[in-house]
Amino acid sequence: MRKSRFTEAQIIGMIKEQEAGMPTAEVCRRHGLSPATFYKLKSKYGGMTVSEAARLKALEDENVKLKRLLADAMLDNVVLKDLLGKN
């Protein structure tokens, strides 16, 4: 997955600029991103503080690790069933 050019704090700062009254096109031009990307980030980070965004990132990372562990355990179960079923 591609890493974002912006940190969570920068993204939240851009959203706050737009909410303070700056036109969306101006915010996008100043920071070098498309309006579609801005609205995608706003849907994800809108209404958050920096600490909440950091917590969200930590939870997403933990979720990825847990999903990987579950997939490994399920694969082990399938392999064991296949081995026991052939005997």
C-alpha positions as CSV (number, residue, x, y, z in Angstrom):
1,M,0.0,0.0,0.0
2,R,1.3,3.5,-0.9
3,K,2.4,5.7,1.9
4,S,0.7,9.1,2.1
5,R,2.7,12.2,1.4
6,F,1.1,13.9,4.3
7,T,1.0,13.1,8.0
8,E,-2.2,12.9,9.9
9,A,-1.5,16.3,11.4
10,Q,-1.0,17.9,8.0
11,I,-4.3,16.4,6.7
12,I,-6.2,17.6,9.7
13,G,-4.7,21.0,9.3
14,M,-5.9,21.1,5.6
15,I,-9.4,20.1,6.6
16,K,-9.4,22.8,9.4
17,E,-8.3,25.4,6.8
18,Q,-11.2,24.5,4.6
19,E,-13.7,24.5,7.5
20,A,-12.5,27.9,8.5
21,G,-13.7,29.3,5.2
22,M,-11.0,28.9,2.7
23,P,-12.3,27.6,-0.6
24,T,-11.6,24.0,-1.3
25,A,-9.9,24.7,-4.6
26,E,-7.5,27.1,-2.8
27,V,-6.6,24.5,-0.1
28,C,-6.0,21.9,-2.8
29,R,-3.8,24.2,-4.9
30,R,-1.7,25.3,-1.9
31,H,-1.0,21.7,-0.8
32,G,-0.8,20.2,-4.3
33,L,-3.6,17.6,-4.3
34,S,-6.7,17.1,-6.2
35,P,-10.2,17.9,-4.9
36,A,-11.1,14.2,-5.1
37,T,-8.2,13.3,-2.9
38,F,-9.1,16.1,-0.5
39,Y,-12.7,14.9,-0.1
40,K,-11.5,11.3,0.3
41,L,-9.2,12.5,3.2
42,K,-11.9,14.6,4.6
43,S,-14.3,11.7,4.7
44,K,-11.7,9.7,6.6
45,Y,-10.2,12.3,8.9
46,G,-13.0,14.9,9.2
47,G,-13.9,15.9,12.7
48,M,-10.8,14.2,14.2
49,T,-8.1,15.6,16.3
50,V,-4.4,14.6,15.8
51,S,-4.5,12.3,18.7
52,E,-7.6,10.5,17.4
53,A,-6.0,10.1,14.0
54,A,-2.9,8.6,15.6
55,R,-5.1,6.2,17.5
56,L,-7.0,5.3,14.3
57,K,-3.7,4.5,12.6
58,A,-2.5,2.3,15.5
59,L,-5.8,0.4,15.5
60,E,-5.6,-0.1,11.7
61,D,-2.1,-1.5,12.1
62,E,-3.2,-3.8,14.9
63,N,-6.1,-5.0,12.8
64,V,-3.8,-5.9,9.8
65,K,-1.6,-7.9,12.2
66,L,-4.6,-9.8,13.6
67,K,-6.0,-10.5,10.2
68,R,-2.6,-11.9,9.1
69,L,-2.4,-14.1,12.3
70,L,-6.0,-15.4,11.7
71,A,-5.2,-16.2,8.0
72,D,-2.0,-18.1,9.1
73,A,-4.0,-20.1,11.7
74,M,-6.7,-21.0,9.2
75,L,-4.1,-22.1,6.7
76,D,-2.5,-24.3,9.4
77,N,-5.9,-25.9,10.1
78,V,-6.5,-26.7,6.5
79,V,-3.1,-28.3,6.1
80,L,-3.6,-30.4,9.2
81,K,-7.0,-31.5,8.1
82,D,-5.6,-32.5,4.7
83,L,-2.8,-34.5,6.3
84,L,-5.1,-36.3,8.8
85,G,-7.7,-37.0,6.1
86,K,-5.2,-38.8,3.8
87,N,-4.2,-41.3,6.5
